[in-house]
């Protein structure tokens, strides 16, 4: 299940945003936005039954 979710995430979220991450990795707001986008996915992977 994790691989099924991780591959599309990498293709559709990370791939187009990598140039922005390279430019803005020092900005706190960039990491907050990444956390907000990844949090639901991470929660579902860690706590699938809840």
N, C-alpha and C positions, 0 to 999 in steps of 0.2 A: 504493500500500500504506500509506503513512504517513497519508493522509487516512482510510482505512478503519479504522485503529487509533485515530487521534486523536479522531475524532468520538465513538465510544462511550466512550472514556476521559473526555472532557469531560462527556458526559451523565451517566455513572454514577458517576464518582469525584469530579470537581470540583463539579458542581452541588449535591449535598447537603452538601458540606463547606465551601463558601464562607463561610457564617456562622461556622463554627468557625475558619477561617483569619483572618477579620477580627478575631475576639476574641483569638486566640492567636498572632498572627504574630510576636510578640516572644519567644515561648518557643522555646528551642533544641530541645526534644523534638518540637515540632510539625514543624519542618523536617527532623529526622531521620526521623520517620515518613513524611513526604512523600517523602523521598529513597528510603527502603526500598520504598515502594510503586511509585514511578516507575522505579527502577533496572532491573528486568527488562525493562520496556517500552522504555526508552531503549537498553538493550544490544541488544535485538532489532532496533531501528530502525537502529542504527549498524553492527552486525555481523550482518547477516542470514544469512550463509553459515556462520558458525562455530557 
